[in-house]
C-alpha cells in the first residue's frame, strides 16, 4: 500500500503571508522544467493528476501544497530553467521561492528531481549548493530511469554520487521512474522518515471464522479391529445347546 496515497490538493500560494499556519512538516519538490517533478509527486501519492503534468516549461508558477495527513505537506515548487517564462513572472517566482526555501521553519527537506539522462546541470548544481547552506537534507530522484539500460542506470547513479561529494553528507540519490513505478519504496522510506510518517503494517485476516471447518475428534474406543474383538471377549457367554 503506497505510503502517501491519501494525499489531496490543499492550496496554491502566491504570497508568503498565505502559507498554511497549521503546518508541522513540509517537503519541497524542485527541479528543472520537464524533469518529471509533477509525475514524481503523482507516483508517490498514487494519483494520476494530483500535480499537474505539462509539457509547457514554467507551468507551475506558485507554491502548490498537498496534504498528506494533518500538518504534513508536499510542496510543488516552480520549475527552474523556465527560459520561455516572461521576465516579470520569473522575478515573482524568485521573490517567492528564495525566501520560502531559506526561512520556512516547517520545511524539513528538499527533493530535487533530475532527468537521469541529463543530471547535474549548472542550475541543478546551483540549487544544491544554495540549499545545502540551510543544513537540511536533500534527496535526489534521478527520474525517467526507465529510458536507460541497466548499465546506463548504474553509470548515471555512480556519476551523480561522485558529483555530490562536495555538497555534503546530507545529500542522497536514487534511481526513479514514475512510468514504471521504480524506486517508490526507497523514496517512501526517506520521505516518510523526514515527515514522521510510518508505513502501516498490513492487517492479517481474522482466523477461526464460523465458516471454517473443524475436524471432529474421533471416538477411538469405538472403532478398529481391537475394539471389536475386545468387545467380543467381554460379551456374556451363550448357553450351550440342549442335548437331544
N, C-alpha and C positions, 0 to 999 in steps of 0.2 A: 504494500500500500504506500503510495507516494507521501512523503512527509509533509509537503506543503499543498496538498490537494484541496484544502478548504480556502485557499486564497481568493479574495474578491477585490474588485476595484474599489478604492476608497475615495480619493480626491486628486485633483490636479492643482498644483501650487504654482502661482506666478509671482508670489511675493513672500519673502521670508517671514513676514508677520503672520502668515496664514498657516504655518506649519502645524501639524497635529500636536495639541498640547498633552494628549494622553500617552504619547509615545514613550516606551521604555527602551526599546532596542530597534535599530534600523540597519539594514544592509543596502548600500547603494550599488547599482549596476551601471558601469560605464564602458565605453568602447567607441571605436571608430564607427561612423555610419556604415550600415550594411555588414558589420562584422558578425551579426547574429545575436545581438543583445536581447531584443524582444522575443525572439524564438527561444532563447535560453530560459527566460523568465517563464514563458508558456510551458516549456517542457518540464521545468522544476515544479510548477504548480499543477501539472497535468491538465492544462487547459489548451484550447486551440487558438483563442483570440482574447486572452486576458490582457496581454500587452499587444498593442497594435503593431503588426508587421508591415513594413512599407519598403518599397524599392527607391523611394524618394529620400535622398540624404537630408538630414535635419528635420525629419517629420516630427519627432518629439522635441517640443520647444519649451517645455516646462518640467517640473518635477512631478512624476506620477506615482502616487502612493497606493500600495496594495496591502490590504490587511491579511495577515496570516492567522493570528489569533489576537486576543485583547492586548494592545500595547506593542505588538510585534509587526514590523512592516518590511516589505521590499520597496525600494525606491528606484524607479527607472529614470536615469538622468539623460539629458540631451546628448545625442551622439556628437563626437568631435570629428573634425576633418570635414565639416559641412561647407565646402567651398561654394556651393550654389546658394547658400542662405544669404539673404540681404544683410548688409553691414549693420543696420540698426538692430536686427534680431540677434546677430552674433554678440553685439555689445550687451543686449539684455540678458542673454544666456550667461555670459561671463560674469555679469554683475550678480546673478542668482547662484550660479554653480560654485564659484570660488568661495564665497562666504559660507555656503552650506557645507562643503567638504571640509573646510578648515575649522569651523566653530560649532557645528552641530553636535551637541553633547550626546544625544542618544545614538548617534552613528557609531556602530561598533566595528565596521569593516567595509572594505570595498571589493566587489567582484569586477574584475577587468576582463572584458571579452575581446579576444583577438582571433582573427581568421588564422587558422593553423597553417594555411598556405603562405601567409604574409605576416608573420608575427614580428613584434618588437620594431614597429615603425618608429620614426622620430617622435611622433605625437604620443605613441604608447610609452616610450621611454621618458618623455617629459611628464606625463601623468604619473608614472611610477615614482620618479624622483621627487615630484612635488608632494604626492600624498604620503610617501614614506616618512616625511617630516612630522606627520601627525602621530607617529608611533602606533598606528592602528594596523591590523593585519590586512593583507591583500591576497586574494585568491584569484588566480588567472585560469580562465577557461579557454583552451585552445579549440575554438568552435570549428564546425564543418570538418571534423577529423575524418568523417566517412568519405571525403573527397580524396583522401590519401591512402596509399597502400600501407600495410603494416610496417614495412621498413621505413617508409617516409614519415609515418607517425612517430616511430621511435627516434628518428633523427631530429624531427621538429621539437620533440619533448626535451631531448638532450641539449639542443642548441639554446632553447629558452632557459632551461635550468642553468646553463653556463652563463648566459647573459644576465641572470638575476643575482649573481654572486655579489655584485657591487651594490645592489639595492638593500640587502639586509636579510636577516633570518626570518623576518615576519612576512615573507612573500612565498607563496606556494603556487604550484601549477599542476594542471592535469589536462588530459585529452577529453574532448566533449563533442557530442553530436546530438543536436535536437531532433534531427530526422530519424536517426537510428536508436534514439534513447540511450546513447552511450555515455557513461560517466555520471549518470543520475545519482546512483547510490553514493559514489565518492563525494560528489558535490553536496549532497544532503548531509553527510556526516560532518563536513566542515561548517556549513552554514547553520545547521541545527545546533552545533556547539556554540557558535557565536551568539545565537539568539536564545539559547537556553531552552530549546525545544527538542525533546527526546522522542525517538521513534517508538510508537506504541507497539507492544508485543501483540501478536495475533492471538485472539481468544480461542482456546481449544474447544471443540464441540462437546456438549454435555454427554455424559456416559450414564448407563443404567436407565435408558428410556423404557417406557412401558411396552413399547413395540418390540423391544429386544427379546429374543427368545432365550430362555434359560433351560438348560438341560435338567431334567428331573433326576433326583437320586434314585438309583435302582435298589430294590429290596433284595440284596444279595442272598439273604437267608432263605428265599422262596424260589430260587431258580438254580439251575445247574444239576448235573448228574448226582453230585454228592448230596445235594439237598433232597432229591427224590429218593435216593437209596437210603439215606438216613431216616427219611420219613417212613419208608417201608420197614425198617428194622424196629422202629418204635411202635408200629401198629400192633393192636391186640391179636394174639394167636387165634386162628379159627378152630372150631371144634372138629375133631377127627370124624370122618364119615361113619355112620352107623353100620355095624356088622349085620350082614344078612342071615 
